[in-house]
Amino acid sequence: MAPKWTAHDTTYETITFYGFNHAKNRAEFNESSKWYGNPAQNMIYADIDGNIAIRPTGVVPIRDGNENGTFPYDASNGEGEWIGYVPFEELPHTENPDQHYLASANQMVVGPDYQKYYLQPPYAAGYRARRINELLNNSENGSVDVDKMKKFQFDVKSTAAKFFTPYLINAIESQPASEKTDIMDDILTILKQWDYEMYSDLAAPTIYRKWRDLFMEYTFEDEFDTYDAIQLPQLNVLEKLTREEPNSAWFDDISTAGTERRDDIIVKALDKTIDFLEDFYETDKVSEWKWGEMHKVYFAHLTGLEALSIGPFEADGEGYTVNPSRVDISQGEGWATGGASERMIIDFSSLKKSLSVIPSGQRGISNSKHYSDQLEDLFLKGKYHQQYFYDEPEEFPEEYIESQIHFIPVEEKPANFIYLFVFLIIGSTVGIISVAQIEKRTNLLSKIKGIILTIIST
């Protein structure tokens, strides 16, 4: 194998960011974007003059024959050779569209009319982008203020659930009376009353999500196991089959003598969902199958140390909601370890009114009150803090100042440099010892737990 990667080329991102920080208008910002190579990004632009723009920026190889690079090529025949990069001017971009907004959620960036070049897969399935567009298109009076944007960023209505759930409802209603159980009737009632909000205190999200996973699995996994394929298609592929091809061969279970169709697999997935959830929640009372007991968020420290991590917390949402939190619930309780890395709302009429929040805190010292206060007091509750944009340091409100750092030239007080050097050595040593002790304690607890489990099992 002879792989090739754009990141192995020389690129000039430093020039890009220097230009961004000094740009005075869209033209200068755009010119700086030309130097950006890796990793490819959706560059969003807005300014105080009311201009908005988006440009997916990065180096995209052109392969001989406009191939897509999804599979390996026989390089001995020259197949798939890179013959250049997509010119910057021909990368898709939009400025000041008639719809008066732009939205990016990792979805496909072009429509069917863009055919000159093949851009790189994969893209997100598009459910988050659909919901964002729905929210912006349906905004009252065609305008969005800061309070509305707060709600949008915390939104957990699933457009995926909005599509799939009616098919599940129809399949249950179409069941013969002799095969319809009381639990199916309870599920039907809950789903018909649901508005597709993935709230942690509801049972409908639990039923839908577990059923959807099994519907996907039972549709594709028999064929994929046969051919040792390692990755199932994206959810929007299942959506297309469900909507347009109810008799598709994909719905047939190749391990059986009969021929299954879409609704057969929907019901099969539902039966397994009921068994699974009854076992997990230890009750057949459907209303007690709360989503938050299965769907949680966990904020892991970069070191992987549990002592420095935060969570888990019961949470709203899923991977396909605007407020994302993807989890694997194949074994039961799942912890989402990814999602929004920051929420920010910029008010160009007055930058001092801008808001932001991050899912952690401002300090990396675990015993500081600012280690996780933004996460627990703001982020998880859909709240924000003011973004402190001030032109001069003197404008910063004194009541917000907790501490200050003073930089003193070494030649004025050389002793300070020595103190600082010694302090850094001591601090680094203490930090290393502390982490080692935490890791040692964690390993010890794991060993003790293993011994106890061994004793119990014997």
DOSEDREN-215587 format. One record per residue (C-alpha): residue number from 0; x, y, z. Coordinates in nm, 4 decimals, m for minus. Layout:
// residues N
seq,X,Y,Z
NUM,X,Y,Z
...
//
This chain:
// residues 458
seq,X,Y,Z
0,0.0000,0.0000,0.0000
1,0.1220,0.3489,m0.0887
2,m0.1113,0.6022,0.0746
3,m0.1027,0.9699,m0.0099
4,m0.2243,1.2490,0.2168
5,m0.2626,1.6215,0.1607
6,m0.1171,1.6897,0.5066
7,0.2203,1.5627,0.3839
8,0.2454,1.8650,0.1543
9,0.3715,2.2038,0.2661
10,0.0834,2.4324,0.3610
11,0.0673,2.7836,0.4996
12,m0.2045,2.8045,0.7637
13,0.0001,3.0543,0.9673
14,m0.0319,3.3073,0.6862
15,m0.4078,3.2445,0.6813
16,m0.4586,3.3136,1.0498
17,m0.2307,3.6157,1.0437
18,m0.4406,3.7497,0.7580
19,m0.7670,3.6749,0.9369
20,m0.6522,3.8689,1.2402
21,m0.5611,4.1719,1.0286
22,m0.8394,4.1625,0.7687
23,m1.0556,4.4757,0.7500
24,m1.3174,4.3463,0.5038
25,m1.4465,4.0411,0.3204
26,m1.1991,4.0758,0.0320
27,m0.8972,4.0681,0.2646
28,m1.0435,3.7762,0.4617
29,m1.1056,3.5885,0.1379
30,m0.7522,3.6521,0.0173
31,m0.6134,3.5093,0.3408
32,m0.8292,3.1967,0.2996
33,m0.6337,3.1034,m0.0145
34,m0.3353,3.0039,0.1977
35,m0.5347,2.7557,0.4092
36,m0.4613,2.3909,0.3299
37,m0.5199,2.1460,0.6144
38,m0.7401,2.0220,0.7645
39,m1.0230,2.1326,0.5345
40,m1.2711,2.3572,0.7162
41,m1.5970,2.5413,0.6564
42,m1.4931,2.9035,0.6939
43,m1.7836,3.1176,0.8153
44,m1.7649,3.4940,0.7731
45,m1.9733,3.7841,0.9048
46,m1.8994,4.1518,0.9636
47,m2.0470,4.4712,1.1059
48,m2.1591,4.5782,0.7579
49,m2.4092,4.2922,0.7399
50,m2.2126,4.0663,0.5048
51,m2.2224,3.6891,0.5538
52,m2.0363,3.4168,0.3665
53,m1.9262,3.0554,0.3803
54,m1.6457,2.8811,0.1979
55,m1.5250,2.5223,0.2467
56,m1.1497,2.5803,0.2380
57,m0.8627,2.3363,0.2001
58,m0.6653,2.1458,m0.0608
59,m0.8784,1.8911,m0.2465
60,m0.6950,1.6583,m0.4873
61,m0.8165,1.6023,m0.8419
62,m0.7701,1.2380,m0.9438
63,m0.7286,1.1249,m1.2982
64,m1.0752,1.0493,m1.4354
65,m1.2321,1.2540,m1.1539
66,m1.2255,0.9467,m0.9299
67,m1.3404,0.9822,m0.5709
68,m1.0623,0.8070,m0.3808
69,m1.2973,0.5872,m0.1789
70,m1.1181,0.2614,m0.2650
71,m0.7532,0.1704,m0.3317
72,m0.6232,0.1897,m0.6892
73,m0.3736,m0.0126,m0.8891
74,m0.0981,0.2481,m0.8957
75,0.1131,0.0366,m1.1297
76,m0.1357,0.1294,m1.4024
77,m0.1452,0.4938,m1.2986
78,m0.4989,0.4622,m1.1622
79,m0.6201,0.7360,m0.9291
80,m0.3153,0.9559,m0.9823
81,m0.3371,1.3053,m0.8395
82,m0.3162,1.5498,m1.1269
83,m0.3704,1.8695,m0.9308
84,m0.5896,2.0403,m0.6726
85,m0.9322,2.1987,m0.7097
86,m0.8653,2.5694,m0.7748
87,m0.9541,2.7961,m0.4847
88,m1.1967,2.9977,m0.6979
89,m1.3859,2.6797,m0.7939
90,m1.4411,2.5500,m0.4412
91,m1.8102,2.5994,m0.3553
92,m1.8837,2.9242,m0.1736
93,m2.1722,3.1603,m0.1058
94,m2.1946,3.5261,m0.0096
95,m2.5017,3.7225,0.1016
96,m2.7642,3.4714,m0.0221
97,m3.1285,3.5705,m0.0782
98,m3.2373,3.3555,0.2179
99,m3.0375,3.5928,0.4447
100,m2.8653,3.3171,0.6406
101,m2.6079,3.0412,0.6029
102,m2.5883,2.7172,0.7992
103,m2.3193,2.4529,0.8345
104,m2.3458,2.1278,1.0287
105,m2.0953,1.9119,0.8371
106,m2.3595,1.8315,0.5752
107,m2.2949,1.7991,0.2010
108,m2.1773,2.1405,0.0864
109,m2.3024,2.1334,m0.2737
110,m2.6120,2.0333,m0.4687
111,m2.6416,1.8061,m0.7748
112,m2.5442,2.0897,m1.0119
113,m2.1844,2.0936,m0.8847
114,m2.0304,1.8197,m1.1003
115,m1.6961,1.9482,m1.2279
116,m1.4989,1.8160,m0.9328
117,m1.5485,1.5386,m0.6824
118,m1.5202,1.6752,m0.3283
119,m1.4132,1.4566,m0.0416
120,m1.6499,1.2244,0.1521
121,m1.7840,1.1496,0.4014
122,m2.0385,1.4089,0.5065
123,m2.2806,1.4087,0.7962
124,m2.6197,1.2551,0.7165
125,m2.7755,1.6017,0.7157
126,m3.0384,1.5733,0.9916
127,m2.8909,1.8509,1.2046
128,m2.8661,2.0786,0.9012
129,m3.2321,2.0107,0.8170
130,m3.3402,2.1169,1.1626
131,m3.1236,2.4305,1.1592
132,m3.2727,2.5324,0.8242
133,m3.6204,2.4568,0.9551
134,m3.5669,2.6777,1.2586
135,m3.4237,2.9657,1.0582
136,m3.6799,2.9446,0.7770
137,m3.9725,2.9385,1.0174
138,m3.8470,3.2116,1.2456
139,m4.1234,3.4592,1.3263
140,m4.1014,3.7767,1.1166
141,m3.8005,3.6279,0.9425
142,m3.5630,3.7499,1.2113
143,m3.3523,3.5886,1.4808
144,m3.2464,3.7646,1.7992
145,m3.0063,3.6512,2.0696
146,m3.2747,3.4794,2.2795
147,m3.3956,3.2799,1.9795
148,m3.0437,3.1746,1.8955
149,m2.9972,3.0463,2.2494
150,m3.2992,2.8203,2.2012
151,m3.1755,2.7089,1.8598
152,m2.8362,2.6027,1.9943
153,m3.0016,2.4006,2.2715
154,m3.2631,2.2470,2.0398
155,m3.3126,1.8685,2.0636
156,m3.5938,1.7988,1.8165
157,m3.4817,1.5113,1.5957
158,m3.5583,1.5375,1.2242
159,m3.4469,1.1751,1.1943
160,m3.7143,1.0747,1.4465
161,m3.9655,1.2907,1.2614
162,m3.9052,1.0843,0.9485
163,m3.8783,0.7307,1.0886
164,m4.1353,0.7298,1.3692
165,m4.4476,0.7450,1.1462
166,m4.3333,0.4247,0.9726
167,m4.3038,0.2507,1.3090
168,m4.6471,0.3779,1.4125
169,m4.8001,0.2561,1.0859
170,m4.6396,m0.0870,1.1227
171,m4.7789,m0.1272,1.4756
172,m5.1258,m0.0173,1.3656
173,m5.1123,m0.2653,1.0778
174,m5.0381,m0.5588,1.3054
175,m5.3126,m0.8231,1.3278
176,m5.5034,m0.7974,1.6553
177,m5.3841,m1.1459,1.7511
178,m5.0203,m1.0347,1.7313
179,m5.0520,m0.6922,1.8916
180,m4.9540,m0.6953,2.2595
181,m5.0485,m0.4578,2.5405
182,m4.6954,m0.3195,2.5391
183,m4.7265,m0.2452,2.1668
184,m5.0452,m0.0514,2.2414
185,m4.8655,0.1447,2.5149
186,m4.5764,0.2197,2.2778
187,m4.8220,0.3292,2.0105
188,m4.9895,0.5725,2.2492
189,m4.6585,0.7241,2.3596
190,m4.5226,0.7611,2.0070
191,m4.8405,0.9192,1.8695
192,m4.8262,1.1847,2.1423
193,m4.4570,1.2580,2.0864
194,m4.3326,1.5688,1.9032
195,m3.9829,1.4218,1.8413
196,m3.8080,1.6149,2.1195
197,m3.5265,1.4006,2.2613
198,m3.5819,1.4991,2.6241
199,m3.4165,1.2929,2.8957
200,m3.7359,1.2560,3.1019
201,m3.9383,1.0988,2.8176
202,m3.9765,0.7344,2.7153
203,m4.0480,0.7985,2.3469
204,m3.6846,0.8888,2.2632
205,m3.5688,0.5621,2.4227
206,m3.8115,0.3509,2.2212
207,m3.7412,0.5314,1.8964
208,m3.3633,0.5297,1.9278
209,m3.3285,0.1640,2.0260
210,m3.5736,0.0593,1.7558
211,m3.3944,0.2717,1.4940
212,m3.0594,0.1126,1.5767
213,m3.2059,m0.2365,1.5409
214,m3.3923,m0.1433,1.2229
215,m3.0592,m0.0341,1.0744
216,m2.8845,m0.3472,1.2007
217,m3.1475,m0.5921,1.0735
218,m3.1601,m0.4207,0.7342
219,m2.7905,m0.4263,0.6519
220,m2.5961,m0.6467,0.8889
221,m2.6826,m0.9851,0.7322
222,m2.5320,m0.8835,0.3974
223,m2.2440,m0.6933,0.5546
224,m2.1489,m0.9889,0.7750
225,m2.1538,m1.2165,0.4710
226,m1.9046,m0.9982,0.2849
227,m1.7002,m0.8939,0.5927
228,m1.7853,m0.5276,0.5392
229,m1.6806,m0.3209,0.8378
230,m1.9078,m0.0149,0.8282
231,m2.2823,0.0172,0.7833
232,m2.4215,0.2903,0.5556
233,m2.5270,0.6241,0.6990
234,m2.8780,0.6670,0.8326
235,m2.9937,0.8707,0.5321
236,m2.9400,0.5608,0.3142
237,m3.1874,0.3715,0.5306
238,m3.4209,0.6709,0.5065
239,m3.4156,0.6563,0.1250
240,m3.4860,0.2829,0.1219
241,m3.7650,0.3212,0.3779
242,m3.9318,0.5989,0.1822
243,m3.8795,0.4824,m0.1763
244,m3.8089,0.1076,m0.1802
245,m4.0193,m0.0847,0.0744
246,m3.9529,m0.4061,m0.1191
247,m3.5779,m0.3517,m0.1480
248,m3.3612,m0.6629,m0.1324
249,m3.1748,m0.4966,0.1542
250,m3.4749,m0.5574,0.3806
251,m3.4678,m0.9300,0.3085
252,m3.2983,m1.1390,0.5752
253,m3.0743,m1.3644,0.3677
254,m3.0449,m1.6128,0.6547
255,m3.4123,m1.7141,0.6243
256,m3.6000,m1.9085,0.3564
257,m3.8688,m1.6427,0.3180
258,m3.8498,m1.2925,0.1726
259,m3.8794,m1.0072,0.4209
260,m3.9890,m0.6569,0.3331
261,m3.9595,m0.3207,0.5060
262,m4.2490,m0.3598,0.7499
263,m4.1385,m0.7116,0.8430
264,m3.8024,m0.5748,0.9550
265,m3.9665,m0.2795,1.1320
266,m4.1732,m0.5195,1.3435
267,m3.8792,m0.7541,1.4009
268,m3.6763,m0.4597,1.5305
269,m3.9667,m0.3515,1.7531
270,m3.9986,m0.6980,1.9098
271,m3.6283,m0.6998,1.9950
272,m3.6520,m0.3403,2.1238
273,m3.9258,m0.4407,2.3688
274,m3.7249,m0.7358,2.4979
275,m3.4118,m0.5237,2.5342
276,m3.5781,m0.2337,2.7157
277,m3.7770,m0.4585,2.9484
278,m3.4501,m0.6193,3.0515
279,m3.2556,m0.2911,3.0846
280,m3.5224,m0.1033,3.2840
281,m3.6425,m0.4157,3.4672
282,m4.0057,m0.3231,3.4050
283,m4.2663,m0.3603,3.1331
284,m4.4125,m0.0207,3.2231
285,m4.3244,0.1670,2.9086
286,m4.3600,0.5143,3.0609
287,m4.0646,0.4398,3.2917
288,m3.8210,0.3844,3.0073
289,m3.6706,0.7330,3.0502
290,m3.4155,0.8400,2.7898
291,m3.1830,1.0005,3.0438
292,m3.1183,0.6695,3.2190
293,m2.9714,0.5328,2.8975
294,m2.8348,0.8488,2.7357
295,m2.5685,1.0391,2.9300
296,m2.2871,1.2821,2.8603
297,m1.9359,1.2441,2.9957
298,m1.6560,1.4991,2.9759
299,m1.3344,1.3018,2.9711
300,m1.0005,1.4607,3.0562
301,m0.7330,1.4396,2.7876
302,m0.5264,1.2159,3.0128
303,m0.8129,0.9685,3.0388
304,m0.7979,0.9882,3.4178
305,m1.1386,0.9456,3.5763
306,m1.0407,1.1680,3.8690
307,m0.9967,1.4641,3.6332
308,m1.3063,1.3935,3.4225
309,m1.6576,1.5244,3.4813
310,m1.9829,1.3292,3.4616
311,m2.1736,1.1355,3.3556
312,m2.4915,1.3479,3.3450
313,m2.8333,1.2521,3.2152
314,m2.8871,1.4538,2.9010
315,m3.1314,1.5528,2.6280
316,m3.0570,1.5112,2.2598
317,m2.8833,1.2570,2.0375
318,m2.6253,1.2579,1.7599
319,m2.8701,1.3976,1.5034
320,m3.0058,1.6913,1.7043
321,m2.8795,2.0502,1.6788
322,m2.7497,2.0085,2.0334
323,m2.5592,1.6859,1.9602
324,m2.4600,1.3986,2.1892
325,m2.4023,1.0726,2.0083
326,m2.4037,0.7553,2.2154
327,m2.3739,0.3822,2.1601
328,m2.6607,0.2096,2.3416
329,m2.6042,m0.1366,2.1952
330,m2.5205,m0.2685,2.5434
331,m2.7500,m0.0375,2.7400
332,m2.6358,0.2844,2.9035
333,m2.4234,0.4959,2.6728
334,m2.1987,0.7945,2.7431
335,m2.1559,1.0650,2.4825
336,m1.7998,1.1962,2.4890
337,m1.8363,1.4382,2.1981
338,m2.0634,1.7276,2.1091
339,m2.0516,2.1063,2.0917
340,m1.7032,2.2277,2.1877
341,m1.8349,2.5813,2.2301
342,m2.1564,2.7781,2.1900
343,m2.1127,3.1363,2.0785
344,m2.3560,3.4087,1.9747
345,m2.2035,3.7239,1.8269
346,m2.3991,4.0497,1.8283
347,m2.2403,4.2672,1.5587
348,m2.4424,4.5685,1.6646
349,m2.2586,4.5598,1.9970
350,m1.9800,4.3064,2.0454
351,m1.9960,4.3554,2.4233
352,m2.3399,4.1869,2.4149
353,m2.1975,3.8715,2.2592
354,m2.2286,3.5453,2.4525
355,m2.0379,3.2192,2.4772
356,m1.9913,2.9094,2.6891
357,m1.7604,2.6059,2.6827
358,m1.8225,2.2556,2.8226
359,m1.5587,2.2799,3.0947
360,m1.4106,2.5796,3.2726
361,m1.1493,2.8484,3.2272
362,m0.8815,2.6846,3.4442
363,m0.7113,2.3503,3.4142
364,m0.6454,2.3168,3.7873
365,m0.8906,2.0552,3.9133
366,m0.9449,2.2115,4.2576
367,m1.0272,2.5541,4.1128
368,m1.3869,2.6745,4.1183
369,m1.3400,2.7569,3.7508
370,m1.2404,2.3994,3.6550
371,m1.5910,2.2972,3.5507
372,m1.8196,2.5848,3.6509
373,m1.9099,2.6740,3.2921
374,m2.0080,2.3122,3.2283
375,m2.2225,2.2527,3.5351
376,m2.3653,2.6002,3.5911
377,m2.4131,2.7097,3.2297
378,m2.3445,2.4651,2.9442
379,m2.5658,2.1792,3.0614
380,m2.8486,2.4232,3.1389
381,m2.8416,2.6095,2.8087
382,m2.7014,2.9247,2.9684
383,m2.4223,3.1600,2.8626
384,m2.1850,3.4234,2.9948
385,m2.0957,3.7580,2.8436
386,m1.8120,3.7517,2.5918
387,m1.5724,4.0213,2.7069
388,m1.4948,4.2174,2.3901
389,m1.3354,4.5483,2.4908
390,m1.1117,4.7735,2.2849
391,m0.8983,4.8816,2.5806
392,m0.8001,4.6998,2.9032
393,m0.9272,4.9945,3.1077
394,m1.2817,4.9295,2.9812
395,m1.2959,4.5876,3.1460
396,m1.5331,4.6009,3.4496
397,m1.3311,4.5903,3.7709
398,m1.5902,4.3752,3.9492
399,m1.5090,4.0890,3.7087
400,m1.1350,4.0926,3.7860
401,m1.0315,3.8129,4.0250
402,m0.6555,3.8136,3.9713
403,m0.3925,3.9752,3.7522
404,m0.0649,3.8680,3.5957
405,0.2116,4.1277,3.5741
406,0.4970,4.0825,3.3266
407,0.8179,4.2407,3.4538
408,1.1322,4.2647,3.2347
409,1.4070,4.0361,3.3630
410,1.6679,4.3106,3.3654
411,1.4648,4.5085,3.6185
412,1.4299,4.2269,3.8725
413,1.6517,3.9298,3.7790
414,1.5650,3.7569,4.1073
415,1.2044,3.7268,3.9879
416,1.3205,3.5189,3.6937
417,1.5003,3.2788,3.9282
418,1.1931,3.2517,4.1512
419,0.9757,3.1826,3.8489
420,1.2124,2.9173,3.7156
421,1.2232,2.7382,4.0506
422,0.8457,2.7672,4.0872
423,0.7911,2.6090,3.7433
424,1.0215,2.3187,3.8267
425,0.8489,2.2576,4.1600
426,0.5038,2.2958,4.0066
427,0.5826,2.0566,3.7216
428,0.7262,1.7994,3.9630
429,0.4219,1.8182,4.1917
430,0.1938,1.7872,3.8914
431,0.3735,1.4791,3.7610
432,0.3691,1.3166,4.1070
433,m0.0009,1.3988,4.1510
434,m0.0959,1.2465,3.8178
435,0.1152,0.9394,3.8929
436,m0.0540,0.8987,4.2309
437,m0.3998,0.9353,4.0762
438,m0.3134,0.6798,3.8096
439,m0.1657,0.4470,4.0729
440,m0.4784,0.4813,4.2879
441,m0.7012,0.4195,3.9849
442,m0.5061,0.1056,3.8922
443,m0.5186,m0.0143,4.2534
444,m0.8959,0.0331,4.2670
445,m0.9312,m0.1596,3.9407
446,m0.7252,m0.4460,4.0795
447,m0.9271,m0.4537,4.4042
448,m1.2499,m0.4542,4.2030
449,m1.1185,m0.7419,3.9921
450,m1.0280,m0.9445,4.3023
451,m1.3715,m0.8860,4.4559
452,m1.5470,m0.9917,4.1343
453,m1.3279,m1.3037,4.1167
454,m1.4165,m1.3968,4.4777
455,m1.7892,m1.3394,4.4129
456,m1.7839,m1.5471,4.0929
457,m1.6124,m1.8360,4.2696
//
